[in-house]
């Protein structure tokens, strides 16, 4: 299993190279991006992959000196649960 980044997503592939989870990102402003959806295929659920995708989004925001607006319900819940993520949370768009 390997986590990867692309321009508009962070994703995880299995050992066969198939994408099994994705955090989709949008960039409405130069200094802000949104987490629009976090999806993990059913067979790979329960392993913490979705939480890791959100965590890697936060790490990316720190690295790129950006803020995040969590849009999807899972990302919102993670930001509420992990108070350390509030460091990169944008108040609004």
HUSULJO-V252895 format. One record per run of one state. SS is the DSSP state (@ for helix, = for strand, . for the rest). FROM is the first residue (numbers start at 1). TO is the last residue. Records with the same first field share a line. If there is no record, write none. Layout:
# HUSULJO-V252895
SS=FROM-TO + FROM-TO
This chain:
# HUSULJO-V252895
.=1-1 + 7-8 + 14-18 + 30-31 + 41-41 + 45-48 + 65-66 + 71-72 + 82-82 + 90-93
==2-6 + 9-13 + 19-29 + 32-40 + 67-70 + 89-89
@=42-44 + 49-64 + 73-81 + 83-88
